[in-house]
Amino acid sequence: MKLVITLVCLLAVRCFADDPVAAWSKDVRIKPVSSVEGRHSIHTYYVTNPESPDGKHVLFFTSTHPAGYVGEVRILGRTTGKETVLAENVHTEDAHRAACQQWLSGGKRVAFHEVIDKKWRVVVVDVETLTKTIVAEDHQVGFGRPEGDLLPMYGCHWNPGPYRDLEVWDATTGQTTTRAKISEVEAKYGEWLTKEFAGKPCSIFFPVISPDLKRVFFKIAAGNGGDDFMAKNASHRQGLVCYDFEKGACIWQHGKWGHPGWTPDSQHIFEMGNVNFDILTGKYTKLKDVPNLRGSHPSVSPDGKLMVTDGLTEPVGGKPNEWGILVADMIGGKWTLLHSFEQNRGARSWRRNDPHPVYSADGKRIYYNTSDGQFTRLMVAERP
């Protein structure tokens, strides 16, 4: 009997090893990250993992404000459930990305941005001492890597003033340097900029650093001036540019922004529509036989074998206005709907909060937001 049970278990393990999607198709445990009720708990975005590199803590933004604009940056112990406030009374742009809170320096630091009296600043907190350092003013923060020390920043997209370039703060030196200039983008892609932005002054916007820390992609923005960052027409934002830090040059450009994210090899950008761009060759492929969910924010697992995305579930038989979390094989063909839910409540932000799913560093958990009740909640799905 023991031999039979052992063989069944080995067959199950072999099945999961051969078909990684199968591990997410049965007995997956889904629960809120925090048990505290009566507040929003928001993971920032699909390009950054809210779990610390050592797997011990989860980083998120909490708020009792109906729209989720004001709140705290917190970490929660995964085994203890204990929460620590890293920053309070943090004012944000919206609930869509909250404070753009993110891990840095292998989990030793947390970075975020906030606005005080209409003036933006980038802040870094030492997790152990809770010491705060203001690393830049009149800037917002892009996304670095949890295990790295580089933090990308940019001037406010609606009114960047003199800060139109990509700047990077290095946690090891405490120094900020300009790493890519808008003039370089203009020199290489001037024709496209003129056509897309009608000759308006542009700036680098929303940089995301690659896993190997050698490249960055970013969007381009043409601000309309003023200080109303909540206006939907605060700036015209479009396009995708990839810059190589080692070469000191723009190496790839795409005319549209489609919720891009890096693959683990730092050589591909995967984005909505299940499209995988090779930034070295310019070629792209599209996953076959994987549903394309409208509104999706896809991200790739740390081993590069799977993707997870969100979006409306009607293409897979869901109800109208129902959202879901979908896991699929990066080869294509195999997929499973992990969780479906309403997404029309939660934080009443002018720019709605989306699920923004992303894998943990070990690939065993998926974090995402749901807005199926009064409050937006950060959820975690863990495979058996």
Backbone torsions as a table, in degrees:
resi	resn	phi	psi	omega
1	MET	NA	-44.4	178.3
2	LYS	-60.7	-37.1	179.4
3	LEU	-64.4	-41.1	179.6
4	VAL	-63.5	-46.0	179.0
5	ILE	-61.2	-42.8	179.1
6	THR	-61.2	-42.8	179.5
7	LEU	-64.8	-40.6	178.2
8	VAL	-62.3	-43.9	178.8
9	CYS	-63.4	-41.8	179.0
10	LEU	-64.7	-39.1	177.7
11	LEU	-64.9	-39.5	178.7
12	ALA	-64.3	-43.6	178.1
13	VAL	-62.2	-43.3	179.2
14	ARG	-62.4	-39.3	179.1
15	CYS	-62.9	-46.1	179.4
16	PHE	-65.2	-35.5	-179.8
17	ALA	-68.2	-39.4	-179.5
18	ASP	-77.2	-28.6	-178.1
19	ASP	-129.3	88.6	-176.0
20	PRO	-63.9	-22.5	177.3
21	VAL	-65.7	-32.6	-177.9
22	ALA	-59.9	-30.9	-179.8
23	ALA	-65.9	-19.3	-179.9
24	TRP	-105.3	9.9	-174.8
25	SER	-105.5	-5.4	-176.5
26	LYS	-150.8	139.3	174.3
27	ASP	57.4	31.8	175.8
28	VAL	-79.1	131.6	-179.7
29	ARG	-91.1	124.5	-178.8
30	ILE	-122.5	129.1	-179.2
31	LYS	-157.5	161.4	173.2
32	PRO	-66.2	145.2	178.2
33	VAL	-65.5	-42.4	-180.0
34	SER	-112.4	143.7	178.3
35	SER	-89.7	-4.4	180.0
36	VAL	-72.0	129.6	-178.9
37	GLU	-104.7	173.8	175.9
38	GLY	78.6	25.4	179.1
39	ARG	-160.2	161.9	171.2
40	HIS	-81.6	145.6	169.7
41	SER	-134.0	118.0	-166.2
42	ILE	-128.6	124.6	168.4
43	HIS	-81.0	139.2	-166.8
44	THR	-71.1	-51.2	-172.9
45	TYR	-164.4	163.8	-174.6
46	TYR	-76.5	-7.9	-178.8
47	VAL	-96.9	2.5	179.4
48	THR	-139.8	140.8	-176.1
49	ASN	-88.8	124.0	-178.4
50	PRO	-75.6	-11.0	179.3
51	GLU	-87.2	137.0	-179.6
52	SER	-63.1	153.3	-178.6
53	PRO	-54.6	-30.2	178.1
54	ASP	-87.3	-0.4	176.8
55	GLY	77.2	6.8	-173.7
56	LYS	-89.4	-24.5	-175.2
57	HIS	-132.8	158.9	173.9
58	VAL	-123.3	134.0	-177.7
59	LEU	-103.0	133.3	177.6
60	PHE	-158.6	171.7	179.6
61	PHE	-109.3	133.1	178.4
62	THR	-118.8	149.6	-178.9
63	SER	-159.6	141.9	171.3
64	THR	-102.0	-2.2	176.6
65	HIS	-66.2	133.2	-177.6
66	PRO	-52.6	-36.9	-179.3
67	ALA	-93.7	-7.0	178.8
68	GLY	77.1	23.3	-175.4
69	TYR	-82.4	-27.7	-175.2
70	VAL	-125.7	134.2	-179.0
71	GLY	-176.5	-151.2	-175.8
72	GLU	-125.5	147.1	168.4
73	VAL	-93.8	122.1	-173.8
74	ARG	-131.0	158.4	167.1
75	ILE	-123.5	148.6	-179.0
76	LEU	-125.2	133.1	175.7
77	GLY	-72.8	124.6	-175.0
78	ARG	-65.9	-32.6	-179.1
79	THR	-92.9	-29.0	-176.5
80	THR	-97.2	-26.5	-174.8
81	GLY	77.4	-0.3	-179.2
82	LYS	-71.8	134.7	179.2
83	GLU	-106.8	141.9	176.4
84	THR	-123.6	127.7	178.0
85	VAL	-83.6	119.5	177.2
86	LEU	-89.8	-30.7	179.6
87	ALA	-156.0	139.0	-180.0
88	GLU	-121.9	165.8	-178.7
89	ASN	53.8	42.7	179.7
90	VAL	-87.5	121.2	178.9
91	HIS	-96.8	132.5	-174.6
92	THR	-118.5	175.8	178.5
93	GLU	-77.6	-37.8	-178.7
94	ASP	-172.4	178.7	177.5
95	ALA	-87.3	-3.8	-175.7
96	HIS	-64.1	-46.4	175.9
97	ARG	-121.3	5.5	-179.2
98	ALA	51.4	-129.0	-177.1
99	ALA	-94.8	12.4	-175.5
100	CYS	53.6	34.1	-179.1
101	GLN	-64.1	140.7	-175.0
102	GLN	-158.3	150.8	176.4
103	TRP	-75.2	154.5	179.5
104	LEU	-150.3	155.9	173.8
105	SER	57.1	44.2	177.3
106	GLY	68.0	19.7	-179.9
107	GLY	99.1	-0.8	179.3
108	LYS	-76.2	-24.6	-176.8
109	ARG	-132.2	159.1	173.3
110	VAL	-131.0	134.0	179.1
111	ALA	-113.9	150.7	175.2
112	PHE	-161.6	171.8	171.8
113	HIS	-126.4	159.6	-178.0
114	GLU	-152.9	164.5	179.0
115	VAL	-122.1	132.2	178.2
116	ILE	-128.8	117.2	-177.5
117	ASP	52.8	45.2	176.9
118	LYS	68.1	11.8	178.3
119	LYS	-112.1	122.6	-175.8
120	TRP	-89.2	149.4	176.1
121	ARG	-150.4	154.8	177.8
122	VAL	-105.9	130.6	-174.0
123	VAL	-124.3	141.0	174.5
124	VAL	-122.6	132.3	-178.9
125	VAL	-113.0	133.0	170.9
126	ASP	-79.0	117.4	-172.7
127	VAL	-62.9	-35.8	-176.8
128	GLU	-76.1	-44.6	-175.2
129	THR	-98.1	-13.8	-176.0
130	LEU	64.8	17.7	176.4
131	THR	-71.9	131.3	-179.0
132	LYS	-103.5	138.9	176.8
133	THR	-125.6	124.6	174.5
134	ILE	-85.3	109.8	-174.2
135	VAL	-93.1	-16.0	178.1
136	ALA	-164.2	146.3	171.9
137	GLU	-116.1	158.3	-176.1
138	ASP	59.1	28.9	179.0
139	HIS	-132.7	159.4	166.9
140	GLN	-119.0	166.7	-174.8
141	VAL	-105.8	138.5	170.5
142	GLY	-88.3	-147.2	-179.0
143	PHE	-128.3	123.9	173.4
144	GLY	-94.8	-150.5	179.1
145	ARG	-118.7	137.6	-178.8
146	PRO	-56.4	-34.7	-178.2
147	GLU	-87.2	-7.1	-176.0
148	GLY	-102.4	177.6	-178.3
149	ASP	-114.2	4.4	-176.0
150	LEU	-99.0	128.1	-178.2
151	LEU	-121.2	110.5	-178.9
152	PRO	-80.2	144.0	-178.8
153	MET	-139.9	160.2	-179.0
154	TYR	-151.2	158.6	175.8
155	GLY	-70.4	151.2	-175.8
156	CYS	-54.6	126.1	-168.5
157	HIS	-62.4	-28.7	-178.6
158	TRP	-80.5	-24.0	-179.4
159	ASN	-159.4	77.4	-173.6
160	PRO	-73.2	-14.3	-177.0
161	GLY	57.7	-130.1	-179.4
162	PRO	-81.5	-4.9	-173.3
163	TYR	-98.2	74.5	-176.6
164	ARG	-102.6	-2.9	-177.5
165	ASP	-101.7	172.5	173.6
166	LEU	-88.0	123.4	176.9
167	GLU	-115.1	147.6	-178.4
168	VAL	-129.3	126.2	173.9
169	TRP	-94.1	130.9	-179.1
170	ASP	-103.9	116.6	-177.3
171	ALA	-65.4	-26.1	-178.2
172	THR	-74.2	-30.4	-178.1
173	THR	-110.5	-19.4	-175.2
174	GLY	74.2	11.2	-177.1
175	GLN	-101.3	148.0	175.6
176	THR	-112.4	130.3	179.6
177	THR	-130.3	152.7	173.8
178	THR	-81.4	123.8	-174.7
179	ARG	-110.8	-17.9	175.7
180	ALA	-154.9	135.0	-177.1
181	LYS	-106.8	145.7	177.0
182	ILE	-63.4	-27.5	178.2
183	SER	-64.1	-31.3	176.6
184	GLU	-68.2	-38.7	177.2
185	VAL	-66.2	-42.3	179.8
186	GLU	-63.0	-39.3	-178.6
187	ALA	-66.1	-35.2	-176.0
188	LYS	-93.5	-34.5	-174.8
189	TYR	-123.6	33.3	-176.2
190	GLY	-58.6	-39.7	-178.8
191	GLU	-62.8	-44.0	179.0
192	TRP	-65.9	-42.3	179.3
193	LEU	-60.3	-43.3	-179.7
194	THR	-62.4	-41.8	-179.4
195	LYS	-69.6	-43.3	-175.2
196	GLU	-76.8	-38.7	-172.3
197	PHE	-112.7	10.0	173.6
198	ALA	53.3	35.6	175.3
199	GLY	80.3	3.5	178.9
200	LYS	-71.1	148.5	176.5
201	PRO	-60.1	136.1	-175.9
202	CYS	-116.1	165.7	176.0
203	SER	-145.4	159.6	175.6
204	ILE	-76.2	135.8	-173.3
205	PHE	-137.2	141.4	170.6
206	PHE	54.8	61.7	178.5
207	PRO	-77.0	144.1	177.5
208	VAL	-132.8	119.4	-176.5
209	ILE	-82.2	144.7	-177.8
210	SER	-73.5	160.7	179.5
211	PRO	-56.1	-34.2	-179.8
212	ASP	-87.1	3.0	177.2
213	LEU	66.0	12.8	-176.2
214	LYS	-99.1	-13.3	-177.0
215	ARG	-138.7	167.4	176.7
216	VAL	-149.1	143.0	168.5
217	PHE	-114.3	154.8	-179.6
218	PHE	-153.8	166.4	177.7
219	LYS	-99.9	166.9	175.3
220	ILE	-114.1	140.0	179.8
221	ALA	-129.3	145.0	171.6
222	ALA	-122.2	103.9	-174.4
223	GLY	-75.3	154.4	178.6
224	ASN	-101.0	7.5	176.4
225	GLY	81.7	-177.3	180.0
226	GLY	78.6	-167.8	-179.3
227	ASP	-129.4	15.2	179.9
228	ASP	-87.5	83.4	-176.6
229	PHE	-75.0	-11.7	178.7
230	MET	-88.3	-6.4	178.9
231	ALA	-68.9	135.8	-178.6
232	LYS	-66.1	-24.6	178.3
233	ASN	-104.3	28.7	-179.1
234	ALA	-60.1	-30.8	176.8
235	SER	-158.4	159.9	171.8
236	HIS	-98.0	121.8	-173.6
237	ARG	-125.8	128.6	-177.7
238	GLN	-164.7	163.7	172.6
239	GLY	86.3	167.9	-178.8
240	LEU	-144.0	121.9	-179.9
241	VAL	-123.9	136.1	176.1
242	CYS	-111.3	131.1	-177.2
243	TYR	-121.3	136.1	-179.7
244	ASP	-100.2	116.6	-177.8
245	PHE	-64.5	-40.5	-176.9
246	GLU	-69.3	-39.4	178.6
247	LYS	-80.2	-20.2	-176.8
248	GLY	63.8	43.3	-174.1
249	ALA	-155.0	153.0	170.0
250	CYS	-71.9	131.5	-175.9
251	ILE	-119.1	-11.2	-177.3
252	TRP	-162.4	146.3	-179.1
253	GLN	-146.4	143.6	176.1
254	HIS	-134.3	141.1	-172.3
255	GLY	-72.8	-17.5	-176.6
256	LYS	-123.8	151.1	174.9
257	TRP	-102.5	124.8	-176.5
258	GLY	-133.3	47.5	-176.5
259	HIS	55.8	62.1	-177.9
260	PRO	-78.7	155.4	174.5
261	GLY	-150.9	151.9	-180.0
262	TRP	-74.6	147.2	166.8
263	THR	-90.1	161.6	-174.8
264	PRO	-59.3	-25.5	-178.2
265	ASP	-80.7	-3.9	179.3
266	SER	62.9	15.1	-179.5
267	GLN	-115.9	-3.9	-179.6
268	HIS	-133.5	151.4	173.9
269	ILE	-120.4	120.5	-177.6
270	PHE	-105.5	133.4	-175.9
271	GLU	-143.9	176.8	-176.0
272	MET	-54.0	147.1	-170.9
273	GLY	92.4	0.2	-179.7
274	ASN	60.4	43.2	-178.2
275	VAL	-105.5	133.5	-178.7
276	ASN	-115.9	111.1	-178.9
277	PHE	-93.8	133.0	171.6
278	ASP	-92.5	110.2	-174.3
279	ILE	-75.6	-12.1	179.5
280	LEU	-88.3	-32.4	-178.5
281	THR	-108.2	-19.1	-176.7
282	GLY	84.7	-7.6	-179.7
283	LYS	-78.7	158.7	177.1
284	TYR	-142.9	154.6	177.5
285	THR	-129.8	157.3	178.1
286	LYS	-122.3	133.4	179.9
287	LEU	-63.0	133.6	-179.9
288	LYS	-91.0	144.0	173.5
289	ASP	58.8	35.4	172.2
290	VAL	-123.1	125.8	-177.4
291	PRO	-56.5	142.1	177.6
292	ASN	-103.5	101.1	-177.2
293	LEU	-84.2	132.0	-179.2
294	ARG	-68.3	134.6	180.0
295	GLY	85.3	16.5	-169.6
296	SER	-73.2	150.0	173.6
297	HIS	-127.1	88.7	-174.3
298	PRO	-84.9	145.8	171.4
299	SER	-140.2	156.8	-172.6
300	VAL	-107.2	144.2	179.9
301	SER	-66.5	156.7	-177.3
302	PRO	-57.5	-29.2	178.6
303	ASP	-89.6	-0.2	176.7
304	GLY	76.6	6.5	-175.4
305	LYS	-89.4	-27.6	-174.3
306	LEU	-126.7	160.9	169.8
307	MET	-126.0	156.3	171.3
308	VAL	-133.2	143.1	-180.0
309	THR	-149.2	167.4	175.5
310	ASP	-118.4	177.7	176.7
311	GLY	146.5	174.3	178.6
312	LEU	-68.3	136.5	-170.5
313	THR	-92.1	3.8	-179.6
314	GLU	-55.5	-37.7	178.4
315	PRO	-61.6	-18.2	179.4
316	VAL	-114.9	25.0	174.8
317	GLY	89.7	12.0	-179.0
318	GLY	-78.4	172.4	179.9
319	LYS	-76.6	157.0	175.9
320	PRO	-58.1	137.0	178.9
321	ASN	68.0	9.9	175.6
322	GLU	-88.6	138.1	177.8
323	TRP	-106.7	161.4	179.0
324	GLY	-151.8	166.2	175.1
325	ILE	-110.8	121.2	-174.8
326	LEU	-117.6	131.5	175.5
327	VAL	-109.4	135.6	-177.8
328	ALA	-143.3	158.3	175.9
329	ASP	-77.1	134.9	179.2
330	MET	-69.0	-13.0	173.0
331	ILE	-78.5	-26.5	-179.1
332	GLY	103.1	162.2	174.0
333	GLY	94.4	-39.6	-176.7
334	LYS	-109.8	133.2	179.7
335	TRP	-158.3	162.3	176.8
336	THR	-148.4	144.4	176.2
337	LEU	-89.5	112.7	-172.5
338	LEU	-76.7	-43.3	-174.2
339	HIS	-158.2	136.5	174.7
340	SER	-124.8	148.8	-172.0
341	PHE	-167.2	162.8	171.5
342	GLU	-73.3	151.0	-177.3
343	GLN	-138.5	26.7	-174.4
344	ASN	-110.4	16.3	178.3
345	ARG	-123.0	-136.2	177.8
346	GLY	69.4	-152.5	-177.2
347	ALA	-59.2	129.4	-176.3
348	ARG	-90.5	57.8	-178.0
349	SER	-81.9	152.4	176.9
350	TRP	-64.7	-28.9	171.1
351	ARG	-115.2	112.9	-170.6
352	ARG	-61.0	150.9	173.4
353	ASN	-80.1	136.7	176.8
354	ASP	-110.9	164.7	-179.4
355	PRO	-61.5	-42.9	177.0
356	HIS	53.2	59.4	-176.1
357	PRO	-71.2	148.5	179.3
358	VAL	-156.8	149.8	-179.5
359	TYR	-82.7	153.0	167.8
360	SER	-72.4	167.5	-176.6
361	ALA	-62.7	-30.1	178.8
362	ASP	-91.6	-0.7	176.7
363	GLY	75.8	7.1	-175.6
364	LYS	-92.4	-14.3	-178.2
365	ARG	-131.9	151.4	175.8
366	ILE	-124.7	127.5	178.9
367	TYR	-105.5	141.7	178.1
368	TYR	-164.1	162.6	179.7
369	ASN	-99.7	145.3	170.4
370	THR	-125.2	146.6	178.5
371	SER	-129.0	53.2	-178.0
372	ASP	-96.7	3.8	178.4
373	GLY	-138.5	-164.3	-179.1
374	GLN	-60.6	-33.1	-176.6
375	PHE	-118.5	143.2	170.9
376	THR	-72.1	134.4	-176.9
377	ARG	-126.7	140.5	173.0
378	LEU	-83.2	124.7	-178.6
379	MET	-112.2	158.4	173.0
380	VAL	-133.1	133.9	173.6
381	ALA	-111.3	127.2	-177.8
382	GLU	-123.2	128.2	-178.3
383	ARG	-77.7	155.8	-179.7
384	PRO	-68.6	NA	NA
